[in-house]
Structures are given as structure tokens and as C-alpha cells.
Amino acid sequence: MSLNFIDKPIETIPLDPIFDLSQRYKEDQHPKKVDLGVGAYRSNDGKPYLLRVVKEVEKQLASEEIPKEYLSIDGMKDFTTAASRLLYGSGAPFDRIYTMQTLSGTGGIRMAAEFLCRFMGPATPVYSSDPTWPNHPNIFAQAGFSNAKNTYRYFDQEKNTVAFTELMEDLKKIPQKAILILQVCAHNPTGADMSAAQWNTVAEFLKQRKDIAVLMDCAYQGYASGDVNKDNLSVRIFLKHSLHFFSAQSFAKNMGLYGERVGCLSVVCKDSHAAQAVGSHLRAFARASYSNPPSHGARIVSRILNNESLKRKWMLELKEMSQRIKLMRLSLRSELEKLHTPGCWKHITQQIGMFSLLGLTGMQCDRLVKKHHIYITKKSRISVAGLNTSNVKYVAIAINEVVRHFSNYKAHI
């Protein structure tokens, strides 16, 4: 018995695989260890990167006497207004879009899940892409959904593209009253995004299936193309088709504010009255969960987005970060091809955003960790931001070794 007042054993559940991998990396004393697991940007010297514009704003804030008062339940208004404008574009129908500040993107997804569980019921099936960020089904399950692990086909491993025909086949099989999770850009973990034409097709389908609740996860705006105004294409297409949908937005990656937990949840509704009603329930969930969100990170983002000079600096810096990731993709592919590593590696440069799906087996990934001290998930997803000019050749040599070590290897990408 684990606790006197609970009459059955409490079993230990497995650790989160990403954070477990990160902890193992931290404990490893090997001089050449490489962390390709955690989804966080690193500079070319392999260190955590604090954006120059963020440092500038933090200096400004440090010189001001800003009270540490509670924010409202739905957060800092200047921040949520600017964040919503960034995601939807200046011409969006903001009178019918409710936006609240959340504990980054994860918190936004959880608030949406709480709302949908209340109003659609815990037996409602939830669909996410195969593959997806593992926390998507987990968040919905923890919010009370009993059928949260459904998937739709997304990625063609032979062609290294979105498996769009299969995707649409699966969407058309979704039953009445279901929840669909889509990723706005820089798909995690595949790095493969839908084209404008494909997004329009999905939007046309959803326009006919108004019984499907849609959640758009926007964790990487600016990382796909280096341009925040291009990376919101899917959201703008959904607005054009007059869809109603949720969007969870994070500033962890594109402003490097991982530990500040800065994000938003917004809901595009039928009209302003509906937006007010939806917002009232979301505020009630937030009040019972964390009362109100933290202010410091939101104040940084608000200051940047509401000042044209600072915003230009941020967008330039974000483009630099995106370009470094693209350069590392080119470098890794080039090194593998120089080694004549079995398989085709062009997919590394075809994929976009922070992550790349290498196409290695679980055994090969285990060998990378144990023999070479290169920390990579069992699904062979790597954070390309963890590569730099000092370690990319070592990583390529290690990949080459594990691929050749297993004689049953078949390049499936």
C-alpha cells in the first residue's frame, strides 16, 4: 500500500522519454557527448542561446520598477492581442476570436482539452498524426479522454513527404463528433509540412465536417521558413474558409523563452457573443488550475511584438537561427554522403524546422546512445539545432558506424 488512505498499490509509470534522455545526457561524462534529443535551440558553440533582442528587453525591464501584481485570469492583454495578431494576421476577425495567455503551448493544449472534455464528453475520439509529438495524446488522456490515441497517416517514409492521399483517406473515416489535432508548421517530428493546396483541401473537408473539433498546434512559427508571416499559412487558410477552431501558440522556441512558459490559446468562434461565452469557461478552468499566468515572459514578448524596432530585430534574429539549422542539415547530409553511408540521406535537407526524422531503427538509435554518446530518441528524431560545426562530422561518423554495424539495415527513407 503506497498511502494509508488508498487501498491499492500505486504503480510507478515510465519516465517521459524526452526528459529521461535529457537527464541521461546531463549525467554522461563523455567529452564528445551530443544532445540531439531536446527540442531547444543551441548556438554554434553548443550552448543554450539567449536572443539578443530578449537580452535587450530584459535590461529595459530590469531598469524599470514594475510591480509584481497578479495578472488577470486570461493574462496580459497587450501580450495576447499582439500574439493573436502574429498568428492570425492583421486582417483577422478578432471580434470573434477569444485569446487567453497560457503556460506555453502545452498549457494551451491542456486548456483546450479541458474545454472539449467538458462539452464533447470524455469518450470523444481524439486523432493526431502518425507520427506526432508524444505529448499530444498524453495531454488529452490526462484531461480525461478515454479514447485519445487515435491516429491518421501523415508521413510517407519512402518518399519523405506528407502522405496526403492516405491522410485524406483517414480523415474521411473519422466518426461523427471527434477531435483532430493538426500542426501549423515545422511538423514535429517529421519536418514535413503540407502545401498550400493540401491545406486548402483539408479546410474544404473540415468545412463539410463541422462536427469535428480542430486544434491547431503552433509551436514553431518562424522556424519552418524563417518568416513568421509565411509560417501561419495554414491558419490563414482556415480563416478564409470560415472554420471554427482552437489554436495553441508557444513562444518557447521562436523567442528562446523555454523556462518562462509563454503561450496562448485562442478560439475562432461564430461571433463575438460565442467568443465571450467560450472565454468565460476557459477562464473558469484556468482559475481552478493555476489562477493566473506568470508575467515576466509575457512582458518580454509583449514589449518585442508591440515595438516595431524590437520586432524587426527579433524577426532578423529568428531568420538567422532558421538559417543555421538549414546549414546544419546541409552539413550532416554532406558528411554522410562523403562517407558513402548506406541509404539515401537527401530527406535531411528536404525536411524543415527544428527536427529531422533520420529513419534509423530503434537498435541503431540505442547504439548511437550507448557506444557513441549521441542522445537521440528511439524513433530517430533529432533536434537539428543540437548540431554544430564542431560535432556534425562526429555525428555523421557515428551514424555511418551504426548503419553499417547492423547488416539487416534497409534504407526506408
NUDOFI-650160 format. One record per residue (C-alpha): x, y, z negated; residue number from 1; residue in three letters. Coordinates in steps of 0.1 Angstrom, whole numbers, plus 5000, padded with zeros to 4 digits. Each point is the difference from the previous one (the first is absolute). Example, Ala and Ser with C-alpha at 12.3 -4.5 7.8 and 13.67 -1.06 7.14 Angstrom:
     X     Y     Z   nr  rest
  5123  4955  4922    1   ALA
  5014  5034  5007    2   SER
END
This chain:
     X     Y     Z   nr  rest
  5000  5000  5000    1   MET
  5016  5033  5011    2   SER
  4978  5023  4979    3   LEU
  4978  4991  4969    4   ASN
  4969  5016  5015    5   PHE
  5003  4982  5034    6   ILE
  4993  4963  4999    7   ASP
  5019  4988  5030    8   LYS
  5036  5003  5011    9   PRO
  5011  5030  5020   10   ILE
  5021  4988  5029   11   GLU
  5030  5020  5013   12   THR
  4994  5012  5035   13   ILE
  5028  5003  5026   14   PRO
  5019  5033  5002   15   LEU
  4993  5024  5028   16   ASP
  5024  4987  5027   17   PRO
  5013  5034  5011   18   ILE
  5007  5013  4965   19   PHE
  5015  4966  4990   20   ASP
  5023  5003  5030   21   LEU
  5010  5035  4991   22   SER
  5008  4989  4964   23   GLN
  5021  4972  5012   24   ARG
  5019  5024  5022   25   TYR
  5006  5023  4971   26   LYS
  5014  4972  4979   27   GLU
  5023  4987  5028   28   ASP
  5036  5011  4994   29   GLN
  5013  4991  5035   30   HIS
  5018  5029  5016   31   PRO
  4984  4996  5034   32   LYS
  4964  4995  4989   33   LYS
  4974  5016  5022   34   VAL
  4964  5008  4991   35   ASP
  4977  4997  5030   36   LEU
  4969  4991  4979   37   GLY
  4987  5032  4984   38   VAL
  4981  5025  5022   39   GLY
  5020  5031  4991   40   ALA
  5021  5023  5022   41   TYR
  5037  5000  4994   42   ARG
  5027  5024  5013   43   SER
  5029  4987  5021   44   ASN
  5020  4995  4969   45   ASP
  4974  4976  4987   46   GLY
  4987  5022  4972   47   LYS
  4965  5012  4992   48   PRO
  4993  5031  5020   49   TYR
  4985  5032  4985   50   LEU
  4987  5022  5028   51   LEU
  5017  5034  5002   52   ARG
  4966  5018  5002   53   VAL
  4988  4981  4969   54   VAL
  5032  5011  4981   55   LYS
  4993  5036  5011   56   GLU
  4964  4999  4988   57   VAL
  5010  4984  4967   58   GLU
  5025  5028  4994   59   LYS
  4972  5025  5006   60   GLN
  4977  4982  4976   61   LEU
  5027  4997  4973   62   ALA
  5003  5038  5000   63   SER
  4963  5005  4995   64   GLU
  4981  4996  4968   65   GLU
  4973  4977  5011   66   ILE
  4976  4987  4973   67   PRO
  4998  4962  4996   68   LYS
  4962  5001  4999   69   GLU
  4977  4971  5011   70   TYR
  4990  5001  5037   71   LEU
  4964  4994  5009   72   SER
  4989  4964  5004   73   ILE
  5003  5002  5037   74   ASP
  5034  5018  4999   75   GLY
  5016  5032  5012   76   MET
  4978  5017  5025   77   LYS
  5028  5017  5020   78   ASP
  5017  4966  5004   79   PHE
  4969  4980  5010   80   THR
  4989  5026  5025   81   THR
  5035  5001  5016   82   ALA
  5004  4962  5000   83   ALA
  4966  4996  5016   84   SER
  5009  5025  5027   85   ARG
  5033  4982  5007   86   LEU
  4982  4966  5004   87   LEU
  4969  5011  5020   88   TYR
  5012  5031  5019   89   GLY
  4989  5036  4996   90   SER
  4968  4995  5021   91   GLY
  4986  4972  4978   92   ALA
  4964  5002  4985   93   PRO
  5013  5007  4965   94   PHE
  4965  5008  4987   95   ASP
  4992  4963  5001   96   ARG
  5034  4987  4989   97   ILE
  5005  4994  4963   98   TYR
  5036  4999  4989   99   THR
  5014  4992  4965  100   MET
  5035  4998  4987  101   GLN
  5011  4964  4991  102   THR
  5029  4981  4986  103   LEU
  5017  4998  5034  104   SER
  4987  4977  5028  105   GLY
  4995  4970  4977  106   THR
  4978  5021  4977  107   GLY
  4980  5012  5029  108   GLY
  4993  4965  5012  109   ILE
  4991  4989  4965  110   ARG
  4975  5029  4997  111   MET
  4984  4990  5033  112   ALA
  4999  4964  4989  113   ALA
  4982  5009  4968  114   GLU
  4975  5021  5019  115   PHE
  4993  4973  5026  116   LEU
  4998  4972  4974  117   CYS
  4973  5021  4982  118   ARG
  4980  5008  5031  119   PHE
  5006  4970  5023  120   MET
  5004  4973  4974  121   GLY
  5029  4978  4988  122   PRO
  4992  4972  5025  123   ALA
  5005  5023  5030  124   THR
  5027  4985  5022  125   PRO
  5032  5022  5004  126   VAL
  5021  4997  5032  127   TYR
  5036  5011  5004  128   SER
  5025  4994  5028  129   SER
  5021  4968  5003  130   ASP
  5026  5009  4989  131   PRO
  4994  5029  4977  132   THR
  5014  5017  4970  133   TRP
  4994  4973  4973  134   PRO
  4985  5025  4976  135   ASN
  4970  5007  5022  136   HIS
  4980  4968  4991  137   PRO
  5014  5001  4965  138   ASN
  4986  5035  4993  139   ILE
  4966  4989  5011  140   PHE
  5001  4968  4980  141   ALA
  5010  5019  4968  142   GLN
  4971  5024  5006  143   ALA
  4976  4971  4998  144   GLY
  4996  4987  5036  145   PHE
  4998  4962  5001  146   SER
  5006  4997  5038  147   ASN
  5029  5024  5006  148   ALA
  5025  4978  5019  149   LYS
  4984  4999  5035  150   ASN
  5021  5009  5029  151   THR
  4999  5010  5037  152   TYR
  5027  4992  5024  153   ARG
  5023  5030  5007  154   TYR
  5035  4991  5012  155   PHE
  5011  4979  5030  156   ASP
  5034  4986  4989  157   GLN
  5008  4988  5035  158   GLU
  4995  5034  5017  159   LYS
  5008  5022  4969  160   ASN
  4968  5020  5006  161   THR
  4967  5005  4984  162   VAL
  4979  4969  5008  163   ALA
  4972  5022  5011  164   PHE
  4978  4974  5018  165   THR
  5001  4978  4970  166   GLU
  4995  5030  4977  167   LEU
  4968  5010  5017  168   MET
  4988  4963  5001  169   GLU
  5004  4999  4962  170   ASP
  4984  5033  4994  171   LEU
  4969  4989  5020  172   LYS
  4997  4970  4977  173   LYS
  4999  5021  4968  174   ILE
  4967  4994  4983  175   PRO
  4974  5026  4991  176   GLN
  5010  5023  4971  177   LYS
  5038  4996  4997  178   ALA
  5030  5021  4993  179   ILE
  5028  5006  5025  180   LEU
  5035  5013  4992  181   ILE
  5020  5016  5028  182   LEU
  5034  5018  4999  183   GLN
  5002  5034  5015  184   VAL
  5036  4998  5013  185   CYS
  5034  4982  4995  186   ALA
  4982  4967  4992  187   HIS
  5014  4982  4970  188   ASN
  5016  4975  5005  189   PRO
  5001  4996  5038  190   THR
  5009  5035  5012  191   GLY
  4975  4996  5029  192   ALA
  4973  5026  5004  193   ASP
  4969  5000  5022  194   MET
  5000  5023  5030  195   SER
  4975  5029  5005  196   ALA
  4979  4978  5023  197   ALA
  5000  4972  4975  198   GLN
  4990  5023  4972  199   TRP
  4971  5013  5021  200   ASN
  4988  4965  5007  201   THR
  5001  4992  4962  202   VAL
  4981  5033  4994  203   ALA
  4973  4991  5026  204   GLU
  4996  4966  4984  205   PHE
  4996  5015  4965  206   LEU
  4975  5026  5013  207   LYS
  4978  4970  5009  208   GLN
  5007  4983  4967  209   ARG
  4991  5026  4974  210   LYS
  4996  4973  4974  211   ASP
  5038  4997  4998  212   ILE
  5017  5022  4974  213   ALA
  5034  5011  5013  214   VAL
  5030  5009  4979  215   LEU
  5029  5017  5018  216   MET
  5033  4997  4981  217   ASP
  5023  5029  5008  218   CYS
  5033  4994  4983  219   ALA
  5025  5010  5027  220   TYR
  4987  5032  5018  221   GLN
  5031  5014  5017  222   GLY
  5020  4967  4999  223   TYR
  4987  4985  5032  224   ALA
  5008  5027  5025  225   SER
  5018  5026  4978  226   GLY
  4970  5023  5006  227   ASP
  4971  5002  4974  228   VAL
  4977  5014  5027  229   ASN
  5005  4969  5022  230   LYS
  4998  4974  4972  231   ASP
  4964  5009  4991  232   ASN
  4987  4990  5035  233   LEU
  4979  4972  4987  234   SER
  4982  5022  4974  235   VAL
  4993  5027  5026  236   ARG
  4985  4973  5023  237   ILE
  4978  4988  4973  238   PHE
  4988  5035  4993  239   LEU
  4993  5005  5038  240   LYS
  4978  4969  4999  241   HIS
  4981  5014  4969  242   SER
  5009  4970  4978  243   LEU
  4996  5000  4962  244   HIS
  5031  4987  4983  245   PHE
  5024  5001  4970  246   PHE
  5036  5011  5003  247   SER
  5027  4994  4974  248   ALA
  5029  5023  5004  249   GLN
  5035  4999  4984  250   SER
  5028  5024  4998  251   PHE
  5025  4975  4985  252   ALA
  5018  4993  5032  253   LYS
  4997  5031  5021  254   ASN
  5010  5024  4972  255   MET
  5021  4975  4980  256   GLY
  4978  5004  4969  257   LEU
  4998  4963  4991  258   TYR
  4999  5004  4963  259   GLY
  4978  5031  4999  260   GLU
  4970  4979  5013  261   ARG
  4985  5026  5023  262   VAL
  4971  4991  5023  263   GLY
  4964  5005  5010  264   CYS
  4969  4981  5007  265   LEU
  4976  5017  5025  266   SER
  4966  4989  5013  267   VAL
  4985  5011  5033  268   VAL
  4962  5001  4993  269   CYS
  4968  5008  5019  270   LYS
  4996  5035  4986  271   ASP
  5011  5023  4972  272   SER
  4973  4986  4976  273   HIS
  5013  4965  5005  274   ALA
  5035  5011  4994  275   ALA
  4990  5016  4967  276   GLN
  4982  4969  4989  277   ALA
  5029  4976  5009  278   VAL
  5024  5024  4983  279   GLY
  4980  4999  4968  280   SER
  5003  4963  4997  281   HIS
  5037  5000  5009  282   LEU
  5006  5025  4973  283   ARG
  4982  4978  4975  284   ALA
  5022  4971  5009  285   PHE
  5031  5022  4996  286   ALA
  4989  5013  4966  287   ARG
  4996  4965  4987  288   ALA
  5033  4989  5015  289   SER
  5026  5028  4994  290   TYR
  4979  5031  4993  291   SER
  5020  5023  5023  292   ASN
  5031  4997  5023  293   PRO
  5035  5013  4992  294   PRO
  5008  5035  5012  295   SER
  5037  5003  5007  296   HIS
  5002  4980  5033  297   GLY
  4968  5015  5013  298   ALA
  5013  5035  4993  299   ARG
  5032  4992  5021  300   ILE
  4979  4987  5029  301   VAL
  4976  5029  4998  302   SER
  5027  5026  5000  303   ARG
  5016  4984  5031  304   ILE
  4968  4995  5020  305   LEU
  4986  5035  4992  306   ASN
  5032  5019  5009  307   ASN
  5008  5001  5037  308   GLU
  5037  5004  4996  309   SER
  5003  4971  4975  310   LEU
  4977  4979  5021  311   LYS
  5022  5005  5031  312   ARG
  5031  4990  4979  313   LYS
  4982  4968  4988  314   TRP
  4989  4990  5035  315   MET
  5035  5005  5013  316   LEU
  5014  4979  4972  317   GLU
  4974  4973  5005  318   LEU
  5010  4999  5036  319   LYS
  5037  4995  4990  320   GLU
  4990  4971  4977  321   MET
  4980  4984  5028  322   SER
  5029  5004  5024  323   GLN
  5024  4984  4976  324   ARG
  4977  4970  4997  325   ILE
  4998  4997  5039  326   LYS
  5038  5002  5001  327   LEU
  5003  4971  4975  328   MET
  4976  4980  5021  329   ARG
  5023  5005  5030  330   LEU
  5031  4992  4980  331   SER
  4986  4967  4986  332   LEU
  4988  4988  5034  333   ARG
  5033  5010  5016  334   SER
  5021  4981  4974  335   GLU
  4979  4969  5003  336   LEU
  5002  5000  5037  337   GLU
  5038  5005  4999  338   LYS
  5001  4968  4978  339   LEU
  4978  4982  5026  340   HIS
  4977  4990  4971  341   THR
  4975  4974  5013  342   PRO
  4967  5015  5007  343   GLY
  4987  5033  5015  344   CYS
  5005  5031  4978  345   TRP
  4984  5027  5021  346   LYS
  4970  5001  4977  347   HIS
  5021  5018  4973  348   ILE
  5001  5031  5022  349   THR
  4964  4995  5013  350   GLN
  4986  5002  4965  351   GLN
  4995  5034  4983  352   ILE
  4999  5014  4965  353   GLY
  5018  4989  4969  354   MET
  4996  4962  5004  355   PHE
  5011  4974  5024  356   SER
  4988  4964  5001  357   LEU
  5031  4980  5011  358   LEU
  4983  4967  5007  359   GLY
  5023  4979  4977  360   LEU
  4988  4969  4982  361   THR
  4996  4999  4962  362   GLY
  5030  4978  4997  363   MET
  5021  5024  5020  364   GLN
  4988  5029  4978  365   CYS
  5009  4980  4968  366   ASP
  5035  4994  5014  367   ARG
  5004  5038  5007  368   LEU
  4993  5007  4963  369   VAL
  5019  4971  4984  370   LYS
  5031  4999  5023  371   LYS
  5003  5035  5013  372   HIS
  4983  5021  4972  373   HIS
  4978  5016  5026  374   ILE
  4966  5004  4984  375   TYR
  4971  4994  5024  376   ILE
  4965  4987  4996  377   THR
  4991  4964  5008  378   LYS
  4979  5013  5029  379   LYS
  5032  5016  5015  380   SER
  4988  5036  4996  381   ARG
  5028  5024  4996  382   ILE
  5000  5037  4990  383   SER
  5021  5014  5028  384   VAL
  5007  5030  4978  385   ALA
  5022  4978  4979  386   GLY
  5024  4997  5029  387   LEU
  5029  5024  5005  388   ASN
  5032  5003  5021  389   THR
  5020  4983  4972  390   SER
  4978  4968  4996  391   ASN
  4982  4995  5034  392   VAL
  5029  4979  5014  393   LYS
  5002  4978  4968  394   TYR
  4962  4995  5002  395   VAL
  5002  4990  5037  396   ALA
  5028  4975  4993  397   ILE
  4980  4985  4972  398   ALA
  4969  4997  5021  399   ILE
  5021  4983  5027  400   ASN
  5014  4976  4975  401   GLU
  4966  4989  4986  402   VAL
  4985  4997  5035  403   VAL
  5028  4977  5011  404   ARG
  5000  4981  4967  405   HIS
  4966  4986  5005  406   PHE
  5001  4979  5031  407   SER
  4962  4998  5002  408   ASN
  4997  5038  5005  409   TYR
  4978  5011  5029  410   LYS
  4998  5036  5009  411   ALA
  4963  5007  4997  412   HIS
  5002  5037  5006  413   ILE
END
